[in-house]
Amino acid sequence: MTGPTQAFLGRQPILNRGGELMGYELLYRASAAENVARFDNEDEASLNVLSTLLGDLGASQVLAGKQAFINVGPDSLRDTAALVLLNPRRTVLELSREIAATPEVLERARMLRGIGFGIAVSAVPPLAALDPWLSVVSHLKVDLQRVPESQLEAFVGGLRAFPPVLIAEKVETAQQMRQCIELGFEAFQGFHIARPEVMGSVKLGVSHAVLRRMIDLIGIGADTAELEATMRQDVALCFRLLRYVAASHFGMLMHVDSLAHAIELVGPRRLSRWLQLLLTTVEPPSAAAAMLTRAAVFRGRMLEMLGAEYFEGADCDNLFLVGALSLMPAMLIQPMSRAIANVALPESVTDALLSRQGPYGAFLDLVEADEAGNPQQVDAMCDNLTISAGILRRAQVSARAAAREAAFA
């Protein structure tokens, strides 16, 4: 039996002249053992970095409020649908060396700068070759291994006459660091500062059938209620959306009232782009993961039905989230406190998941007791919540039907 699929991401710190952390360059990694980027297609690697950042690890965990420096290949620059899922004011896009400064590319870079992104390009002699970029980019990265030492001082002196921030990369020694400070570099990156750190997490598979259905529904202008009902067929997709809402703002506090509210916050256009990214970068769940996800759908629907006499509207909908997300520790193989640390959730949902407190905690206790086959405890809890045996049976029937309808193709 194989273990859960893993998602990995490398990050290397970038420091300013004061030695303070300015941001991280995010790097594609295929495994925890590899600390180099091995890929056949630069654009596919870029998309996987975006998907891992926004859905598997969470930007607040990876970036801790600092800037993200993300490599961008030619195709990703031509079609920016995935890039605009990021928070532009916290992101610097590092353009591939393969990208030439054509009029179309320069116009696209200006557009991205206009909506708040930083743009970085690699700077190598001769200085004249950089002329088309200098009015467009925000950062110039000088790879010390690609600039002859005899030319470095004159080359950097020429670059300092222009506005972009100068970053020295491949700083390998203390002597190189001192030299770069003396030459006027404003930021530094390299093994002398820190080697890339590989971060990993369980990669939750999502139903491609549900993804396609969601994309089709958005295309015909379906309302939020229909989108939410479809998304609830795949708990992993619900969880990913709630993590994306937090990740897309790079750790900034986001108040989310419900799953429907999260859908509305993202909006149809960005939601469709995000779903397309998942379709490209995330595999369907394994058979074992699909079984666990069905169990989560069952539990979510069970809580929702049991609380229908007590709650309405978003409060009732949040009971589904409490039940469904209560199985995230099993899905992610980590404690609940870590599993939901980088997820935008209503406070009442968080209280129930972490401490069984708030208005929903007792309902979660009841469902878990029912699943454990403890009839005496279930009866006592039902009496305390004034839930009749008939309501309990109807909730069980409805939950089984919801689990059967969940699709994981």
Summary of the structure (lengths in Angstrom):
residues: 409
radius of gyration: 24.6
end to end distance: 19.9
largest distance: 84.7
contacts: 1353
relative contact order: 0.11
helix: 53%
strand: 13%
